[in-house]
């Protein structure tokens, strides 16, 4: 996983910057659920792109991260983050150190997500929260990505006229494992998390999702990027 992202680290940022309205629709969602986040660890912080925008444009500081890709971590460090090289499974989430554990866009790249969520529960302080943000498997984007993954390419007649002008790099699609909202909810409840809430964005078809910037909405029934927040009581 880390090696693949090392090779395509620059392509990751380039894709988001080429899809500005998709980026900011997602940024608006992350900013909304990160209000009053306290000390936060970003698990799978990537290049620190979101964290950098949060700090500059929203006054939300998330400067600690975990990232398995050295190439991604190098970019994040240049953006001012303190990054530990590790997978989510290997990482130390501390013992009551963090108020919030943020998984933005990373659940689909974590092999043992259920185990990581259980570890997060044990590590968080009482009253702390976990935030899982990702493309749900059942969403339009999720279905489209899984079809591209099965085909191994965007350049296939079944996808002609379906995907956006600048689709997510197939290298990232091929290594992802999207899960349904229900699966992630069950993992959270099994671990002991309570008071789950949901927010969503990217509510138009992927072909049109970069035409305008969206503000987040409650729920998970029509969004292609969904945040689940849950607390350790």
C-alpha angles and dihedrals in degrees: 000000000000092000092054092050090047089060095047101032094120091047090058094061092038091057093053093045090050089052099048099163092048088050094050094043086058093041090053090053093048092047091050095053093041095062110133089002097157116197105358135191116204107213108206094009092175112190093345090245095138093042091051092052091045091055098043100040107023105029091238113138120208106158102153121080148164119216132165095204114083091199092054092043091053090057092046091051090052086056090056103264127136104227131188116203107233143108119254089252092054098038127107110229091190128240110279091328100121132059092198135026109200123201103181113179091337108098091085090056095051112094098200099035093156091055093046092052090051090050090049091055092052092047101047122091118245108280091024123131142217122214120200115190122177149119107286116231091232094053126099091253091047093052091046093048093049091051091050089047092051090049093042092224146054090226100084132114091240089061098040110127092004109086127066123265090257105035123192107274110272089226089067093041092054095058098044129101110197118203130200122255087245093056093051091046091053091050090052095048093045090054090054102259118148142189096043118194131182136211130176146191139174093065098166128077112284090246089066103027095103094054094086141010115250134209117223122265132199119262137029105248100105109012124107091204114048132183121206117193120192134172138220104225 
